[in-house]
Structures are given as C-alpha cells and as structure tokens.
Amino acid sequence: MTTEDFIEFELNGSFLKNSGILGLLRLLEFKGAEAVKNVDYAVDGNSLRVSKDCLLYTSPSPRD
C-alpha cells in the first residue's frame, strides 16, 4: 500500500477532534475488530493513519 491508500488523523488541541480520533482508535483495537495494527492502521506519535479500505469496511451501511 502507498501513502495515498491511507488517511492521516493528527491529534491537536481540539478536545472534540481528539476524542473522536481516540474513539476511532478504540474501535480499531476492539477485540472483535478485524483491523490489523501496522497493516490497516498505524499510530506514530500524535498521528493515526488508517487505510481507506479499512474505513470503508468499518463504516455503517446506508441501511443501518
């Protein structure tokens, strides 16, 4: 995968944005999740990179 295959989220001073990013990270790390660390997502300092394929897979369907 290339860097174009990922979306990067960066923690900053915004409480709401940071809590959303941390919530997404918890979702990815959930026991039942099929996301694989350093493949589907990676944490590097204050950045969270998530593969676009993983985001599409974990998004709710329009029927939900």
N, C-alpha and C positions, 0 to 999 in steps of 0.2 A: 504494500500500500504506500501511496505517496502522501505528502502533506496536504494535498488537495482533497484527500479522502477523509480528512478529519476536520472537526470544528473545535476551536480552542476557546475555552472559557477562562477568564482570569479573575482571581479574587482581587477586589479593591476595597475602598472604604464604604461602599454601599451595603448596608445591612440586608436589605431585601434581595439584592442580586447575589450576595454571598450565601445567604440561607438557601436560595434556590439552587445554586451550584452545589452546595453541600448535600442538599436533598437528592439531587440527581446522582451524586457520587454514592450516597447510601443505597439508592435504588440499584445502581450497577453492582454494588458489593453484596446485595441481598443474597441469601443462601440459594433461593430458587431461581435467581437470575442466571442466564446463560452467558453473560458478558465475561470475557476473559481479560484480566488485567495485563497490560502491556501489549495486548493484541487489539481488543475492542476499545479500550480506554487506557490512558496513562496519566499519572499525576507527576508533575515536575515543578517543585517549588510551589508557587502560587497559581499554577496553571493546571487545568484539567482538559485533556484532549480526548474527544470521543469520536469514533468513526461514524461517518454519516450512515453507513449500513446499520450500525447498532442503534442509532437514534431512530431510524425508520422502523426497525424491528420492535423497539420498545414503545413506540408511540401508540396511543389508543386508536382503534379503527373508527371510522365515521359512525359506525353502528353503535359504539359504546356510549 
